[in-house]
Amino acid sequence: MGGGVGANFQAFIDGFSLSPPVLSIERNMSGVVQEAKETPNQVQLGRKPTEEELSSIPPQWAKYIQEVLFSEDQILSKVKEMAQVISKDYTESIKDEVLLCLPVLKGATVFGVDLIRRLTCPYEIDFLNVSSYAGTESSGEVTLLSELQTNIKGRHVLVIEDLMDTGLTLEWLVEYLLAKEPASLRVAVLLNKEGRRNPKCLIKLDYVGYECPNKFVIGYGMDFVQQYRYIPYIGVLHPDAYKKPVVEEEQSKL
């Protein structure tokens, strides 16, 4: 990507997508935008994980799960709700055309699959594979690991991401995709860390599952050194897990 903001990207942030962006507000089931009050979109206080929730995790990794932010039931309920709104929006806006869904690997794999299979509008799937994290922090340097297999020119595209943190990775992806001239581009994320947003990030989100506190979250496809992707809930990692000797010791056992 170039150093400046391209014309396509500027059009996107000025309203390129099919519908007004949704950040800290939430749509009801009919798609009407409402002001957020005490809605399911807002994060709930975490709780200690139960023994059952820890039972399927190797002990050396289970001990670092500090709290559970969202249970499996909460997540799946939210995903179903998002799928209903997205399906309605695209059924009304693109008529007989087919939506192209682009989950971002690897973190959005589980969320993307669960969301897509609940859509009731016609869709196709391709994948975006990028890397930007080093440990618990976004490096700000985005690496495209594999190209799309689909020509998206003239297509209606939905990017599916697990988490929007600083926003730099997603901003890079949006500019990359807009250069390929899609008919429209929307972004759906499960978790939005508004408090972590880089002030230079101009991305506006179309669909948001939950607002997320400034904590390092794992589970439901999201990892730390490739661990925890397989747990069905979203938890918070204890800061002790970030210590380099701990990471090196545990990785040596894999």
C-alpha atoms as a printed R data frame, in Angstrom:
    type eleno elety resid chain resno       x       y      z
1   ATOM     1    CA   MET     A     1   0.000   0.000  0.000
2   ATOM     2    CA   GLY     A     2   1.164   3.516 -0.678
3   ATOM     3    CA   GLY     A     3   1.931   6.095  1.950
4   ATOM     4    CA   GLY     A     4  -1.183   8.225  1.298
5   ATOM     5    CA   VAL     A     5  -4.906   7.570  1.409
6   ATOM     6    CA   GLY     A     6  -6.099   6.511 -2.027
7   ATOM     7    CA   ALA     A     7  -9.260   7.786 -3.718
8   ATOM     8    CA   ASN     A     8 -11.056   4.446 -3.282
9   ATOM     9    CA   PHE     A     9 -10.164   4.336  0.409
10  ATOM    10    CA   GLN     A    10 -11.356   7.921  0.922
11  ATOM    11    CA   ALA     A    11 -14.631   6.994 -0.777
12  ATOM    12    CA   PHE     A    12 -14.974   4.047  1.597
13  ATOM    13    CA   ILE     A    13 -14.576   6.105  4.763
14  ATOM    14    CA   ASP     A    14 -16.926   8.740  3.347
15  ATOM    15    CA   GLY     A    15 -19.681   6.166  2.877
16  ATOM    16    CA   PHE     A    16 -18.587   3.677  0.216
17  ATOM    17    CA   SER     A    17 -20.317   0.725  1.868
18  ATOM    18    CA   LEU     A    18 -23.979   0.000  1.294
19  ATOM    19    CA   SER     A    19 -25.205   1.058  4.730
20  ATOM    20    CA   PRO     A    20 -24.250   3.590  7.410
21  ATOM    21    CA   PRO     A    21 -21.436   2.296  9.638
22  ATOM    22    CA   VAL     A    22 -22.297   0.889 13.050
23  ATOM    23    CA   LEU     A    23 -19.812   1.343 15.905
24  ATOM    24    CA   SER     A    24 -21.105   1.825 19.438
25  ATOM    25    CA   ILE     A    25 -24.700   1.562 18.300
26  ATOM    26    CA   GLU     A    26 -26.637  -1.581 17.618
27  ATOM    27    CA   ARG     A    27 -29.316  -2.613 15.158
28  ATOM    28    CA   ASN     A    28 -32.456  -4.316 16.326
29  ATOM    29    CA   MET     A    29 -33.654  -7.513 14.687
30  ATOM    30    CA   SER     A    30 -35.411  -5.576 11.923
31  ATOM    31    CA   GLY     A    31 -32.205  -3.769 11.011
32  ATOM    32    CA   VAL     A    32 -33.181  -0.407 12.482
33  ATOM    33    CA   VAL     A    33 -30.252   1.394 14.067
34  ATOM    34    CA   GLN     A    34 -30.768   2.151 17.742
35  ATOM    35    CA   GLU     A    35 -28.729   4.022 20.323
36  ATOM    36    CA   ALA     A    36 -26.856   1.675 22.615
37  ATOM    37    CA   LYS     A    37 -27.878   1.745 26.250
38  ATOM    38    CA   GLU     A    38 -27.584  -1.432 28.274
39  ATOM    39    CA   THR     A    39 -27.493  -3.636 25.202
40  ATOM    40    CA   PRO     A    40 -25.868  -7.053 24.673
41  ATOM    41    CA   ASN     A    41 -23.292  -5.152 22.579
42  ATOM    42    CA   GLN     A    42 -21.660  -3.824 25.723
43  ATOM    43    CA   VAL     A    43 -19.126  -5.959 27.534
44  ATOM    44    CA   GLN     A    44 -20.161  -7.698 30.720
45  ATOM    45    CA   LEU     A    45 -17.963  -8.072 33.767
46  ATOM    46    CA   GLY     A    46 -15.745 -11.125 33.547
47  ATOM    47    CA   ARG     A    47 -15.981 -14.130 35.824
48  ATOM    48    CA   LYS     A    48 -13.665 -16.905 36.878
49  ATOM    49    CA   PRO     A    49 -13.653 -19.905 34.524
50  ATOM    50    CA   THR     A    50 -15.337 -23.050 35.813
51  ATOM    51    CA   GLU     A    51 -13.553 -26.373 36.173
52  ATOM    52    CA   GLU     A    52 -15.536 -27.674 33.221
53  ATOM    53    CA   GLU     A    53 -14.398 -24.761 31.052
54  ATOM    54    CA   LEU     A    54 -10.777 -25.509 31.907
55  ATOM    55    CA   SER     A    55 -11.010 -29.292 31.642
56  ATOM    56    CA   SER     A    56 -10.258 -29.545 27.899
57  ATOM    57    CA   ILE     A    57  -7.162 -27.310 28.083
58  ATOM    58    CA   PRO     A    58  -3.659 -28.618 28.880
59  ATOM    59    CA   PRO     A    59  -2.905 -27.618 32.502
60  ATOM    60    CA   GLN     A    60   0.168 -25.576 31.571
61  ATOM    61    CA   TRP     A    61  -2.080 -23.310 29.473
62  ATOM    62    CA   ALA     A    62  -5.297 -23.507 31.511
63  ATOM    63    CA   LYS     A    63  -3.641 -21.851 34.510
64  ATOM    64    CA   TYR     A    64  -3.231 -18.595 32.576
65  ATOM    65    CA   ILE     A    65  -6.938 -18.045 31.828
66  ATOM    66    CA   GLN     A    66  -7.808 -15.231 34.204
67  ATOM    67    CA   GLU     A    67 -11.482 -14.735 33.419
68  ATOM    68    CA   VAL     A    68 -14.263 -15.528 30.959
69  ATOM    69    CA   LEU     A    69 -15.687 -12.511 29.144
70  ATOM    70    CA   PHE     A    70 -18.264 -14.239 26.954
71  ATOM    71    CA   SER     A    71 -19.617 -17.763 27.296
72  ATOM    72    CA   GLU     A    72 -20.238 -20.105 24.384
73  ATOM    73    CA   ASP     A    73 -23.999 -19.497 24.626
74  ATOM    74    CA   GLN     A    74 -23.550 -15.722 24.624
75  ATOM    75    CA   ILE     A    75 -21.281 -15.838 21.588
76  ATOM    76    CA   LEU     A    76 -23.532 -18.082 19.520
77  ATOM    77    CA   SER     A    77 -26.579 -15.972 20.376
78  ATOM    78    CA   LYS     A    78 -24.749 -12.853 19.200
79  ATOM    79    CA   VAL     A    79 -23.521 -14.553 16.018
80  ATOM    80    CA   LYS     A    80 -27.069 -15.638 15.168
81  ATOM    81    CA   GLU     A    81 -28.312 -12.077 15.711
82  ATOM    82    CA   MET     A    82 -25.565 -10.630 13.503
83  ATOM    83    CA   ALA     A    83 -26.307 -13.161 10.750
84  ATOM    84    CA   GLN     A    84 -29.978 -12.205 10.739
85  ATOM    85    CA   VAL     A    85 -29.205  -8.497 10.329
86  ATOM    86    CA   ILE     A    86 -26.528  -9.094  7.673
87  ATOM    87    CA   SER     A    87 -28.816 -11.433  5.714
88  ATOM    88    CA   LYS     A    88 -31.629  -8.884  5.745
89  ATOM    89    CA   ASP     A    89 -29.340  -6.051  4.673
90  ATOM    90    CA   TYR     A    90 -27.886  -7.940  1.712
91  ATOM    91    CA   THR     A    91 -31.167  -9.532  0.642
92  ATOM    92    CA   GLU     A    92 -32.631  -6.050  0.347
93  ATOM    93    CA   SER     A    93 -29.612  -4.301 -1.171
94  ATOM    94    CA   ILE     A    94 -28.031  -6.655 -3.713
95  ATOM    95    CA   LYS     A    95 -31.158  -8.505 -4.852
96  ATOM    96    CA   ASP     A    96 -30.150 -11.440 -7.098
97  ATOM    97    CA   GLU     A    97 -26.382 -11.000 -6.737
98  ATOM    98    CA   VAL     A    98 -24.228 -13.277 -4.568
99  ATOM    99    CA   LEU     A    99 -22.395 -11.997 -1.500
100 ATOM   100    CA   LEU     A   100 -18.675 -12.774 -1.197
101 ATOM   101    CA   CYS     A   101 -17.620 -13.448  2.401
102 ATOM   102    CA   LEU     A   102 -13.948 -12.984  3.310
103 ATOM   103    CA   PRO     A   103 -12.992 -14.253  6.794
104 ATOM   104    CA   VAL     A   104  -9.524 -13.133  7.902
105 ATOM   105    CA   LEU     A   105  -7.244 -16.045  8.839
106 ATOM   106    CA   LYS     A   106  -6.478 -17.370 11.307
107 ATOM   107    CA   GLY     A   107  -8.252 -15.599 14.137
108 ATOM   108    CA   ALA     A   108 -11.634 -15.145 12.441
109 ATOM   109    CA   THR     A   109 -11.904 -18.735 11.201
110 ATOM   110    CA   VAL     A   110 -14.296 -19.996 13.887
111 ATOM   111    CA   PHE     A   111 -16.365 -16.805 14.012
112 ATOM   112    CA   GLY     A   112 -16.452 -16.635 10.225
113 ATOM   113    CA   VAL     A   113 -17.689 -20.208  9.806
114 ATOM   114    CA   ASP     A   114 -20.354 -19.826 12.487
115 ATOM   115    CA   LEU     A   115 -21.551 -16.526 11.020
116 ATOM   116    CA   ILE     A   116 -21.550 -17.605  7.370
117 ATOM   117    CA   ARG     A   117 -23.456 -20.839  7.908
118 ATOM   118    CA   ARG     A   118 -26.257 -18.847  9.551
119 ATOM   119    CA   LEU     A   119 -26.656 -16.450  6.614
120 ATOM   120    CA   THR     A   120 -29.870 -16.846  4.640
121 ATOM   121    CA   CYS     A   121 -28.726 -14.898  1.569
122 ATOM   122    CA   PRO     A   122 -26.690 -16.549 -1.233
123 ATOM   123    CA   TYR     A   123 -22.949 -16.357 -0.615
124 ATOM   124    CA   GLU     A   124 -19.520 -17.494 -1.748
125 ATOM   125    CA   ILE     A   125 -16.397 -17.759  0.414
126 ATOM   126    CA   ASP     A   126 -12.759 -16.855 -0.017
127 ATOM   127    CA   PHE     A   127 -10.135 -16.166  2.637
128 ATOM   128    CA   LEU     A   128  -7.742 -13.379  3.550
129 ATOM   129    CA   ASN     A   129  -4.532 -14.499  5.233
130 ATOM   130    CA   VAL     A   130  -2.479 -11.783  6.898
131 ATOM   131    CA   SER     A   131  -0.122 -11.448  9.832
132 ATOM   132    CA   SER     A   132   0.429  -8.409 12.049
133 ATOM   133    CA   TYR     A   133   0.745  -9.600 15.657
134 ATOM   134    CA   ALA     A   134   3.949 -10.191 17.592
135 ATOM   135    CA   GLY     A   135   3.051 -11.792 20.932
136 ATOM   136    CA   THR     A   136   0.246  -9.744 22.511
137 ATOM   137    CA   GLU     A   137   0.666  -6.556 20.456
138 ATOM   138    CA   SER     A   138  -0.160  -5.589 16.898
139 ATOM   139    CA   SER     A   139   3.154  -4.794 15.232
140 ATOM   140    CA   GLY     A   140   1.628  -2.298 12.812
141 ATOM   141    CA   GLU     A   141   3.409  -4.102  9.977
142 ATOM   142    CA   VAL     A   142   0.947  -6.118  7.887
143 ATOM   143    CA   THR     A   143   2.123  -9.074  5.828
144 ATOM   144    CA   LEU     A   144  -0.160 -10.611  3.197
145 ATOM   145    CA   LEU     A   145   0.453 -14.356  3.442
146 ATOM   146    CA   SER     A   146  -1.707 -15.450  0.512
147 ATOM   147    CA   GLU     A   147  -3.632 -13.810 -2.314
148 ATOM   148    CA   LEU     A   148  -7.360 -14.100 -2.868
149 ATOM   149    CA   GLN     A   149  -8.468 -16.794 -5.294
150 ATOM   150    CA   THR     A   150 -11.530 -14.771 -6.329
151 ATOM   151    CA   ASN     A   151 -11.694 -11.728 -8.576
152 ATOM   152    CA   ILE     A   152 -13.675  -9.272 -6.443
153 ATOM   153    CA   LYS     A   153 -14.082  -6.538 -9.069
154 ATOM   154    CA   GLY     A   154 -17.765  -5.616 -9.174
155 ATOM   155    CA   ARG     A   155 -18.597  -7.961 -6.272
156 ATOM   156    CA   HIS     A   156 -20.332  -7.193 -2.997
157 ATOM   157    CA   VAL     A   157 -17.801  -8.090 -0.304
158 ATOM   158    CA   LEU     A   158 -18.137  -8.695  3.437
159 ATOM   159    CA   VAL     A   159 -14.870  -8.796  5.406
160 ATOM   160    CA   ILE     A   160 -15.199 -10.891  8.577
161 ATOM   161    CA   GLU     A   161 -12.728 -10.223 11.386
162 ATOM   162    CA   ASP     A   162 -12.513 -11.514 14.935
163 ATOM   163    CA   LEU     A   163 -11.238  -8.355 16.604
164 ATOM   164    CA   MET     A   164 -10.600  -4.716 15.758
165 ATOM   165    CA   ASP     A   165  -7.775  -3.469 17.961
166 ATOM   166    CA   THR     A   166  -5.658  -0.527 16.794
167 ATOM   167    CA   GLY     A   167  -7.431  -0.790 13.431
168 ATOM   168    CA   LEU     A   168  -4.220  -0.631 11.425
169 ATOM   169    CA   THR     A   169  -4.473  -4.179 10.057
170 ATOM   170    CA   LEU     A   170  -8.099  -3.746  9.043
171 ATOM   171    CA   GLU     A   171  -7.374  -0.363  7.484
172 ATOM   172    CA   TRP     A   172  -4.594  -1.941  5.421
173 ATOM   173    CA   LEU     A   173  -6.929  -4.736  4.337
174 ATOM   174    CA   VAL     A   174  -9.708  -2.365  3.326
175 ATOM   175    CA   GLU     A   175  -7.375  -0.281  1.190
176 ATOM   176    CA   TYR     A   176  -5.947  -3.451 -0.358
177 ATOM   177    CA   LEU     A   177  -9.437  -4.705 -1.246
178 ATOM   178    CA   LEU     A   178 -10.750  -1.373 -2.504
179 ATOM   179    CA   ALA     A   179  -7.888  -1.264 -4.996
180 ATOM   180    CA   LYS     A   180  -9.507  -4.338 -6.566
181 ATOM   181    CA   GLU     A   181 -12.716  -2.322 -7.239
182 ATOM   182    CA   PRO     A   182 -15.518  -4.236 -5.473
183 ATOM   183    CA   ALA     A   183 -19.079  -2.965 -5.954
184 ATOM   184    CA   SER     A   184 -19.355  -2.546 -2.184
185 ATOM   185    CA   LEU     A   185 -17.398  -3.397  0.913
186 ATOM   186    CA   ARG     A   186 -18.627  -3.906  4.475
187 ATOM   187    CA   VAL     A   187 -16.833  -5.024  7.613
188 ATOM   188    CA   ALA     A   188 -18.153  -7.296 10.381
189 ATOM   189    CA   VAL     A   189 -16.206  -7.856 13.605
190 ATOM   190    CA   LEU     A   190 -17.087  -9.899 16.658
191 ATOM   191    CA   LEU     A   191 -15.113  -7.757 19.135
192 ATOM   192    CA   ASN     A   192 -14.340  -4.045 18.967
193 ATOM   193    CA   LYS     A   193 -11.609  -2.582 21.196
194 ATOM   194    CA   GLU     A   194 -12.576   1.048 20.764
195 ATOM   195    CA   GLY     A   195 -10.202   2.098 23.546
196 ATOM   196    CA   ARG     A   196  -7.210   0.699 21.633
197 ATOM   197    CA   ARG     A   197  -7.948   2.473 18.359
198 ATOM   198    CA   ASN     A   198  -5.077   4.261 16.692
199 ATOM   199    CA   PRO     A   199  -6.159   7.929 16.286
200 ATOM   200    CA   LYS     A   200  -5.018   7.808 12.644
201 ATOM   201    CA   CYS     A   201  -7.362   4.905 11.842
202 ATOM   202    CA   LEU     A   202 -10.329   6.023  9.744
203 ATOM   203    CA   ILE     A   203 -12.175   2.707  9.445
204 ATOM   204    CA   LYS     A   204 -15.853   2.632 10.385
205 ATOM   205    CA   LEU     A   205 -17.412  -0.740 11.161
206 ATOM   206    CA   ASP     A   206 -20.721  -1.933  9.716
207 ATOM   207    CA   TYR     A   207 -21.452  -4.819 12.096
208 ATOM   208    CA   VAL     A   208 -20.148  -5.241 15.648
209 ATOM   209    CA   GLY     A   209 -20.813  -8.101 18.048
210 ATOM   210    CA   TYR     A   210 -19.461  -6.833 21.370
211 ATOM   211    CA   GLU     A   211 -17.492  -3.891 22.671
212 ATOM   212    CA   CYS     A   212 -14.366  -5.334 24.289
213 ATOM   213    CA   PRO     A   213 -12.243  -4.015 27.159
214 ATOM   214    CA   ASN     A   214  -8.535  -3.354 26.729
215 ATOM   215    CA   LYS     A   215  -7.443  -6.850 27.696
216 ATOM   216    CA   PHE     A   216  -5.689  -9.585 25.737
217 ATOM   217    CA   VAL     A   217  -8.444 -12.023 24.775
218 ATOM   218    CA   ILE     A   218  -8.187 -15.622 23.626
219 ATOM   219    CA   GLY     A   219 -10.520 -18.420 22.566
220 ATOM   220    CA   TYR     A   220 -13.160 -18.900 19.873
221 ATOM   221    CA   GLY     A   221 -10.425 -18.916 17.216
222 ATOM   222    CA   MET     A   222  -8.186 -16.286 18.840
223 ATOM   223    CA   ASP     A   223  -4.810 -17.418 20.121
224 ATOM   224    CA   PHE     A   224  -1.689 -16.717 22.096
225 ATOM   225    CA   VAL     A   225   1.378 -18.441 20.554
226 ATOM   226    CA   GLN     A   226  -1.085 -20.699 18.673
227 ATOM   227    CA   GLN     A   227  -2.801 -21.896 21.887
228 ATOM   228    CA   TYR     A   228  -6.431 -21.424 23.038
229 ATOM   229    CA   ARG     A   229  -8.028 -21.232 19.566
230 ATOM   230    CA   TYR     A   230 -10.049 -24.339 20.336
231 ATOM   231    CA   ILE     A   231 -11.862 -23.183 23.478
232 ATOM   232    CA   PRO     A   232 -15.511 -22.266 22.727
233 ATOM   233    CA   TYR     A   233 -15.684 -19.151 24.916
234 ATOM   234    CA   ILE     A   234 -13.718 -15.886 24.968
235 ATOM   235    CA   GLY     A   235 -11.393 -15.447 27.917
236 ATOM   236    CA   VAL     A   236  -8.747 -13.065 29.215
237 ATOM   237    CA   LEU     A   237  -5.136 -14.149 29.519
238 ATOM   238    CA   HIS     A   238  -3.261 -13.483 32.750
239 ATOM   239    CA   PRO     A   239  -0.278 -11.112 32.254
240 ATOM   240    CA   ASP     A   240   2.067 -13.802 33.622
241 ATOM   241    CA   ALA     A   241   1.568 -15.664 30.349
242 ATOM   242    CA   TYR     A   242   3.267 -12.851 28.436
243 ATOM   243    CA   LYS     A   243   6.562 -13.290 30.254
244 ATOM   244    CA   LYS     A   244   9.189 -14.450 27.782
245 ATOM   245    CA   PRO     A   245  10.615 -17.301 29.926
246 ATOM   246    CA   VAL     A   246   7.102 -18.705 30.382
247 ATOM   247    CA   VAL     A   247   6.384 -18.633 26.655
248 ATOM   248    CA   GLU     A   248   9.732 -20.207 25.748
249 ATOM   249    CA   GLU     A   249   9.344 -22.922 28.382
250 ATOM   250    CA   GLU     A   250   5.847 -23.905 27.339
251 ATOM   251    CA   GLN     A   251   6.609 -23.761 23.595
252 ATOM   252    CA   SER     A   252   9.560 -26.105 24.162
253 ATOM   253    CA   LYS     A   253   7.133 -28.739 25.478
254 ATOM   254    CA   LEU     A   254   4.945 -28.731 22.350
